[in-house]
Amino acid sequence: MTRRWWLPYAAWALMVGTGLVVTQPGFAYCAGLHPRMCANALYANLPGAWDPGGAIAAAVVLAIGWTIIAAWRVLGRNTGLAFAGWTVLAGIPLLFFGPSIPTCLGPIGITVDQCRAAWGLAPETAWDRFSNGPGPLIVLLLTGWLAIVTAGAWRRRQRGDL
């Protein structure tokens, strides 16, 4: 392993961190300022409100990117390309197509169970949360990754590389 093995991981973390900062609510105000003034404004707003959904999405993207980098380095270039392609193919629906949630008009603070009762639906079970949420797409992503690793190992064994 090279002396700078950490460089692609750090570069990916820097790109994801930049994306996280840009998507925060206070960045729109900052975009019209001089870069130094923008940095000072972002630093001053650090204790303020952050979007937790954006942080969770950034953590997921960071973990997936690090997995692809590790696959590229450990399993080879072709397997790394297959990992990246499958992640993009299965990840796009995961990011853009969420579960269908019935909307309820009323005061703030209505829970999902109250909303489902207002629509005449039964309370949500664990299976409902799994099947209507990102669960099937995550299972599909993990199954594809496992198939890619298995096919790569089988191919290396057929070529005589152990």
C-alpha positions in Angstrom: 0.0 0.0 0.0 1.3 3.5 -0.8 2.2 6.1 1.7 -0.8 8.3 0.7 -3.5 5.6 0.8 -5.8 8.1 2.7 -5.8 10.7 -0.1 -8.9 9.5 -2.1 -10.8 9.0 1.2 -10.0 12.6 2.3 -10.8 14.0 -1.1 -14.2 12.3 -1.1 -14.9 13.5 2.5 -13.9 17.1 1.4 -16.4 16.9 -1.6 -19.2 15.6 0.6 -18.5 18.2 3.3 -18.6 20.9 0.7 -21.9 19.6 -0.5 -23.2 19.5 3.1 -22.2 23.1 3.7 -23.7 24.3 0.4 -27.1 22.6 1.2 -27.5 24.2 4.6 -30.2 26.9 5.0 -27.8 29.8 5.7 -25.6 29.3 2.7 -28.0 31.1 0.3 -27.3 34.3 2.2 -23.6 33.6 2.1 -23.4 32.9 -1.7 -23.4 36.6 -2.6 -20.6 37.6 -0.3 -16.9 37.7 -0.7 -15.4 34.2 0.1 -13.7 35.4 3.3 -16.9 37.1 4.5 -18.8 34.0 3.6 -16.4 31.8 5.6 -16.7 34.2 8.6 -20.5 34.1 8.3 -20.6 30.3 8.1 -18.2 30.1 11.1 -20.5 32.4 13.1 -23.5 30.3 12.2 -22.0 27.0 13.3 -23.9 27.0 16.6 -27.2 27.8 14.7 -29.7 25.4 13.2 -28.4 22.7 10.9 -30.5 20.5 8.7 -30.2 17.0 10.3 -31.7 15.4 7.1 -28.8 16.9 5.1 -26.3 15.6 7.6 -27.7 12.1 7.4 -27.8 12.1 3.6 -24.2 13.3 3.6 -23.1 10.5 6.0 -24.8 7.9 3.7 -23.1 9.4 0.6 -19.8 9.5 2.5 -20.1 5.8 3.5 -21.1 4.7 0.0 -18.2 6.6 -1.5 -15.7 5.1 0.9 -17.0 1.7 0.2 -16.5 2.2 -3.5 -13.0 3.5 -3.0 -12.2 0.5 -0.8 -13.7 -1.9 -3.4 -11.6 -0.3 -6.1 -8.4 -0.6 -4.1 -8.9 -4.1 -2.7 -10.9 -6.0 -5.4 -9.4 -4.4 -8.5 -10.4 -1.8 -11.1 -13.1 -3.8 -12.9 -14.8 -4.7 -9.6 -14.5 -1.1 -8.4 -16.2 0.1 -11.7 -19.0 -2.4 -11.2 -19.4 -1.3 -7.6 -19.6 2.4 -8.7 -22.0 1.6 -11.6 -24.3 -0.5 -9.4 -24.3 2.1 -6.6 -25.3 4.9 -9.0 -28.0 2.6 -10.6 -29.5 1.6 -7.3 -28.7 4.8 -5.4 -30.5 7.2 -7.6 -34.0 5.7 -6.9 -33.0 5.5 -3.2 -32.3 9.3 -3.1 -35.2 10.5 -5.3 -38.1 8.1 -4.9 -39.2 8.0 -1.3 -42.2 6.4 0.3 -45.7 7.8 -0.3 -46.9 9.4 2.8 -50.5 10.6 3.2 -50.6 14.3 4.0 -52.9 15.7 6.7 -54.1 19.2 7.1 -54.4 20.4 10.6 -52.4 21.7 13.5 -48.7 21.2 13.7 -47.7 18.1 15.7 -49.9 15.5 14.1 -48.2 12.1 14.3 -48.0 9.6 11.4 -50.4 7.3 13.3 -53.0 10.1 13.8 -52.7 10.9 10.1 -53.2 7.3 9.1 -56.2 7.0 11.4 -57.7 10.2 9.7 -57.2 8.5 6.3 -58.9 5.3 7.6 -55.6 3.3 7.5 -54.4 0.8 10.0 -51.5 1.7 12.3 -48.1 1.2 10.6 -46.3 -2.0 11.4 -42.6 -2.7 11.2 -43.1 -4.4 7.8 -45.0 -1.4 6.5 -42.1 0.9 7.5 -39.6 -1.4 5.8 -41.5 -2.0 2.6 -42.8 1.5 2.1 -39.4 3.1 3.0 -36.0 2.7 1.5 -35.7 -0.9 2.8 -36.2 -2.8 -0.5 -33.8 -0.5 -2.3 -31.2 -1.0 0.3 -31.6 -4.8 0.1 -31.3 -4.5 -3.7 -28.1 -2.4 -3.3 -26.5 -4.9 -0.9 -27.5 -7.9 -3.0 -26.0 -6.3 -6.0 -22.7 -5.6 -4.1 -22.6 -9.2 -2.9 -23.2 -10.5 -6.4 -20.4 -8.3 -7.8 -17.9 -9.5 -5.1 -18.9 -13.1 -5.7 -18.6 -12.8 -9.5 -15.2 -11.1 -9.1 -13.9 -13.9 -6.8 -15.2 -16.5 -9.2 -13.5 -14.8 -12.2 -10.2 -14.6 -10.3 -10.4 -18.2 -9.4 -11.1 -19.2 -13.1 -8.0 -17.2 -14.2 -5.9 -19.0 -11.6 -5.4 -16.0 -9.3 -5.9 -17.0 -5.6 
